[in-house]
Amino acid sequence: MTTRPDVLVTGAAGFVGAALLERLGGEGRRVVGVDLREAPGIEHLDVTDARDVDALISHHRPHAIVHAAAIVDDRVARELTFAVNVSGTENVLAAARRHRVTRLVHVSSIAALGLDPGPDADARTPLVYDTGVPYFDTKALSERIVRDAMKREGPELVVARPGDVYGPGSEPWVNRPLDLLRRRVPVLIGGGRGRMAHAWIDDLVEGLVLCLDRPEAKGGVFTFHDGEHSTYRTYLTELARAAGVPEPKVSVPRAIALAAARAGTTLQRFGVTAPMTEGAVRYLTRNATYSTKESQERLGWKPRFDLRSAMRVLGERLRA
């Protein structure tokens, strides 16, 4: 008889899922990783296929699930983003209920609160479904599904909201901006004064483990970032220094960046990719802050890395 895994991780070939899988495996836990993408040691699963999801969870019958599978690129079509982020969440949740999974941790995002939710956004801040950015809207919808399900019988449900997660291999916060910096494409908008809720990947993984293990996590909504809310100018300057690439100097006014992004949307039809979408411009110029009080007081979570210490580690890994 096959031993039931302790944890099944969806999206295990992605940035967050892979880091969590490595952490859990390193602790000697029995863990299964699944993803649509092929990767060594990862089983194939398309979360949009309800039958496949049910069959896989029925086969493994894990004690817990961390649902990290999602499309995080704001340039992907709404239909596909909705299918993965919303319908995929519904499928995983239904199968977890049917096969008596004990706990399900849903990896949401601060994006579920919209493009600029204001100061100290937390679990009481309304979810925003109509930003016009597929990633943001579907993250809000999928979190709503999980939070509504907390009122019904089934697995213990936990919502984890990562901030802007960075580390080696992060596409939106490391790989993509470094590519633009190397090509000397302007990355600062409105002086780079917008605020970022950066979260080093290892600190986020620690938060996800606490969401899995702590009895107090049941029914909670927990935000994870390092609490600094640095400006994008500060973050991108530190990133450039860590990677040894030219630091950002030129800033584009917000109005011009928005106009260029809107033009880029039109040009996409002809195969031309703009450096930033309209949603990205709006997000990069936000002034919101996000509270981690619940995560620290209820879970005992505390970030171990601030921006500078994390960038030292990132620089070492990039050079290696």
ABEGO torsion letter per residue (X at the ends): XBBBBABBBBGAABAAAAAAAAAAAAAGBBBBBBBABBBBGBBBBBAABAAAAAAAAAAAGBABBBBABBBABAABBAAAAAAAAAAAAAAAAAAAAAAGBABBBBBBBAAAAEABAEBGBBAABBBBAAAGBAAAAAAAAAAAAAAAAAABBEBBBBBBBBBBBBEBGBAAAAAAAAAAAAAGBBABBGGGABBBBBBBAAAAAAAAAAAAABAAABGBBBBBBAGAGBBAAAAAAAAAAAAGBBBBABBBBAAAAAAAAAAAAAAAAAGBBBABBAAAAAAAABABBBBAAAAAAAAGBBBABBAAAAAAAAAAAAAX
